[in-house]
Amino acid sequence: MRVDGGLAAFPGLRKPVTVDVATLPVARRERLQRAVAAADFFARSARPARPAPDARAYTIEIDDGTRSHTLALAEPIADPALQALVDAIRACSATDVG
């Protein structure tokens, strides 16, 4: 996941975060997998989102070994399932970056 924008964002300081689910504890891996399924991630349109001024924009790319999909989101994220997915990725990436 890549995060761009937001208040006081410094381009170049934020690096993309990669989460390798194989290295996650079981509970985190299952939470992330449930969030991907609940958001119906692979069926979502990949059209770019337009962030509001000073809002964060997220680019999420997921490769499950058989398919790969990229989705652009912008705050505020109105869809609770997509917000839960962003939250799950951020929770995993806080300590489990690969």
N, C-alpha and C positions, 0 to 999 in steps of 0.2 A: 504494500500500500504506500502510495506517495501522498503527502499532504502539502498543499500549497496555500498561500494566502493567510489571512487572519491578521488580527492586530499585531503590530510590531514583528511581522514576519521578515526574516532575513533570507533572501534567496541564496541558495548554496549551502546553508547551514543545516537544512533538513534533508536528510538522505532517505531514499526509499527504504522501507522496512520489509524484510522477507521473513516469513514464518514457515518453517518446515514442520508440518503437522506430525511427522514421524518422530520428532524429538520432543514433542509436548507431553506433559503428563496426561493421563487418560481423561481426566475430568475436563481439562482445557480443550483437548482435541475434540471430545464429544460436543462441548458447547459450541465450538467453532463450526463443526460439521452440521449441527442442528441449525445454527444461524444461517449458513449457506443454503441449506434446504428450505428453511422457512422463508427466506427472502426470494426464493426461486431465482437465484443469481444467474444461472446459465440461460434462462429464458428472457432475461431483461434486455431491453434495447441498450445498445452501446452508445447512443447519441450523447454528446457532451453536455454537461450541465453548465448553466451560467450562474456563477456565484454572485451573491450580493456584495457590494463594496465591503471590504474588511472581513469578509466571511471566508472560512476555510473551504477548500475544494479537495476532494479525495479522488484518487485514481486507484481502483482496486483491480488487480489481475489475479485470477485464480486458475491454476492448472492442476487438474485432478488425475493426471496421467493419461486420460483418454480424451480430454477436451480442455480447451483454454478459452477464457473469456475475460474481457476488460470492461469495466464499468466506471463512468465518471459521475460523481455525486457532488453536490454543493450544499452547504448549510444555508438555511435550516433544512434538515432532512425530514420531510413530512411523513414518509412511510416508516412506521415503527419497526417493521422487519429489517429494512435497510439500516436504520439507526442501530438496531441490535447487532447487526453484522459488523458495522464500524466499531461498535463498542467491544465486541468479541475479539476483533483483530487487534485493537489497541491494547486490550487486556493481555493478549498472548505476546504481543511485541514488546510490552513493557519489560519483560525479563527473559523472553525466549526468542532472541533475534538470531537468525541463521544467515 
